[in-house]
Amino acid sequence: MIVIVFTAIGALIGGVTARRRGGNRLDMAQYAAGYGLAFMILGMIVALVIDRFLI
């Protein structure tokens, strides 16, 4: 669940970033994918840390 939320947040941030920089739809899709993947990895790390220390 945490990983999905982090991925969605990253994709939204990526899309907004590309739009602010004046990108077209393909730029927004590429930024959303890149940020989504980066935030997914971060979410996986957060989930592992939470699982390790709370359970």
C-alpha positions, 0 to 999 in steps of 0.5 A: 500500500505504501509503495502504491501511494509513493508511486502515485505521489511521484507520478503527480509530482513528475507531471506537475514538474514537466508542466511547469517547465513547459513540456508537452504531453510526452514530456509529462508522461516521461517525467511522471514515469521517472518520478514514479519509479524513483518514488516507488523505490523510496516507498519500498525502502520506507516499507522495509524499514517500517516492517523491520522496526515495527514488527 
